[in-house]
Amino acid sequence: MFEFSNNESWRSRKMSLRRYGILLKNYLKEVKPIKYSKLTIDGDLMDYLLEEEKYLYEFADIVRVYLKDTYPEPKTHEFIVMAKYNQMIDSMVEEFVRNEITKIG
């Protein structure tokens, strides 16, 4: 079992950002620096990022279902064909999420 030496280490480990949280953080830094600074100064940045990241992953799941319904899987099990299909869906989901970040940021 893995143990942390203090509560702060556990807290920072528990509150680490994933891909969409990092994208949102970078967007705020680069495009909305005043909002980023205010959230940082108020100590609300991580809470904001984690909450919005959760929303973005839920949004991505919904978009993925919609896209798979709109663009059905190929009727083959060939690895290359399926890989290209999944890559297409992932790319489209990524584009939708990046667009959504500009709306919520």
Secondary structure, DSSP 8 states (H G I E B T S, - for coil): ----SSHHHHHHHHT---HHHHHHHHHHHHH-HHHHHHHHHHT-HHHHHHHHHHHHHHHHHHHHHHHHHHS---S---HHHHHHHHHHHHHHHHHHHHHHHHHH-
